[in-house]
Amino acid sequence: MAIRQGRYTLNLTTRPSILGNAAVVGKTEGEGPLSAEFDHIYTDDTLGEISFEKAESTLQREAIIRALDKAGKTPADIDYILAGDLLNQCIGTSFGIRELGIPFLGLYGACSTMALSLGLASVLVDAKAANFAVASTSSHFASAERQFRQPLEYGGQRPPTAQRTATAAGASVVGCSDPNKPCVEAVTFGKIMDLGIKDANNMGAAMAPAAADTIANFFTDTATSPADYDLILTGDLGIVGSQLLKELLQKDHNIDISRNHTDCGLLIYDIEGQDVHAGGSGCGCAGSVFNSYILRRICEGDLKNVLLVATGALMSPTSTLQGESIPSVAHAVLVSKPQNVS
Amino acid sequence: MSTTGKEYNEMTKKASPPSPKVMDILKAFLIGGLICAFGQALNALYTMAHLSETEVKAAVPVTLIVLTAILTGIGVFDKIAKHAGAGTIVPITGFANSIVSPAMEFQAEGRILGTGAKLFTIAGPVIAYGCSAAVVYGLIIYIFGLY
């Protein structure tokens, strides 16, 4: 049963396990450095659908079905699915999973959704409110562009601070503790932070304060330091946000994470070669990187414990047009190697 | 002591790489110039083909618009524009692209409320304020013409 540790952190005493995980991605992501890690790479970003929204739904459903398959479960075994995406009213998720027949808890955490859904799914399993729960999320470059920015074929220029929304989906199946599977030890849900950044083309900068706050709270609550973890993995801060996160943690909290920090937005693309400016973003960025490359390394014992801190920018095109700043949130999930792996 | 919004704004400015302005301007100048030179060449070509001056004035922009529409349709225009910036936006090519790209994008929402309604989402403000500016300019000319 979850025990509150410090002000913000939940210690999941039963250590729920991630029984199965999957990541499916689009063409550009499949051409990136993590190409060999993904469960499936779609070479056509429409996924054979008539709209990009439908393509995103298919992407997320595919990640869930593959994760269930790897966990040896069927939708009928699952008590809850916790999921969300970037599209208005989360249609990427709801249309994608409507055939699955699993009680659905829709989440909106923007790009923090993977940590939010995984954290909540783990809390439910830890509390014995669910035997099995699925956490999943997706994003699609084209569906995000048409909702948040310009038509795909519009000839505009993007500043160097802009990030590319990943066409990707990731899903985890969480169940009771299994000594052969990675486990979720603790969760810290974050507060909304806003230091006044208004530039929707610099979301890394908007989200870094949220990540810094959640990470600092986690270390305070658990009385640990960065040296106690093999990896601190932020969601999608990209180049600019990662730099600002390190500066903020050093300046405000005297915490140095420069030795063991990396960011999913930096891992998913070859930043220079694929011309993605400041890196990757989107719910599926953290969702797919965590559910492939990172979980594989945790399963192999190569990484003993990883603090996943997915970050989300909570603005909308309307708030941006109205000149509002960008509120952000970050949620942290501590995932450790399987007990039986040394 | 936690960072204030003002301090963070400064930190963000320092951490954010600026756009490569010199290169951007140079590329905009070269590609924009090429488009204009091409327009001029078309002008000469149509004149040689014995089109009247009025016909040439219509035929040159129409040619550029059609070419832009084709390049936008086959997904090439945005790749050129990524480098050219204002070089492709300022000539009539930018206007054509701003109409064709939403027309393609919003097909999924249907011909009327998709393509039809969204056709002018980018070009609309240009048309509205362009016409308004023309009215003001016309008024100025009219007033000066009175004396």
Contacts between the chains, C-beta under 8 A, distances in Angstrom:
chain1	res1	chain2	res2	distance
A	50	B	108	6.7
A	51	B	108	4.1
A	52	B	108	7.6
A	53	B	108	7.7
A	146	B	105	5.7
A	146	B	106	7.8
A	150	B	101	7.3
A	150	B	122	7.0
A	151	B	101	4.0
A	151	B	102	4.8
A	151	B	104	6.8
A	151	B	105	3.5
A	151	B	106	7.5
A	151	B	122	7.8
A	152	B	78	7.4
A	152	B	101	7.2
A	152	B	104	7.8
A	152	B	105	6.1
A	153	B	72	5.0
A	153	B	73	7.8
A	153	B	75	6.3
A	153	B	77	6.6
A	153	B	78	5.3
A	153	B	97	7.3
A	153	B	100	7.2
A	153	B	101	4.1
A	153	B	104	5.8
A	153	B	105	7.0
A	154	B	78	6.5
A	154	B	97	6.5
A	154	B	98	6.7
A	154	B	101	4.2
A	154	B	102	7.5
A	154	B	122	6.7
A	155	B	72	7.6
A	155	B	77	5.2
A	155	B	78	4.7
A	155	B	80	7.1
A	155	B	81	2.6
A	155	B	82	7.3
A	155	B	84	7.7
A	155	B	88	5.4
A	155	B	89	6.9
A	155	B	94	6.9
A	155	B	97	4.8
A	155	B	101	7.5
A	156	B	78	7.8
A	156	B	81	6.8
A	156	B	89	7.8
A	157	B	19	7.8
A	157	B	24	7.4
A	157	B	81	7.4
A	157	B	82	6.2
A	157	B	85	4.7
A	158	B	82	8.0
A	159	B	19	5.5
A	160	B	16	7.4
A	160	B	17	4.4
A	160	B	18	7.2
A	160	B	19	6.2
A	160	B	20	7.9
A	161	B	16	4.7
A	161	B	17	7.0
A	195	B	3	6.9
A	195	B	4	7.9
A	195	B	5	4.9
A	195	B	8	4.1
A	195	B	9	7.7
A	196	B	5	3.9
A	196	B	8	7.0
A	196	B	9	6.5
A	197	B	8	7.6
A	197	B	9	7.6
A	197	B	12	6.3
A	202	B	12	6.9
A	202	B	16	6.0
A	205	B	12	4.4
A	205	B	15	6.9
A	205	B	16	6.6
A	209	B	3	7.5
A	209	B	8	6.8
A	239	B	17	7.9
A	240	B	12	7.6
A	240	B	15	5.2
A	240	B	16	5.3
A	240	B	17	7.6
A	243	B	15	4.7
A	244	B	8	7.9
A	244	B	11	6.1
A	244	B	12	6.5
A	244	B	15	5.2
A	247	B	11	6.0
A	247	B	15	7.3
A	248	B	3	6.1
A	248	B	8	7.8
A	248	B	11	7.7
A	251	B	3	6.2
A	252	B	1	7.2
A	252	B	2	4.9
A	252	B	3	5.7
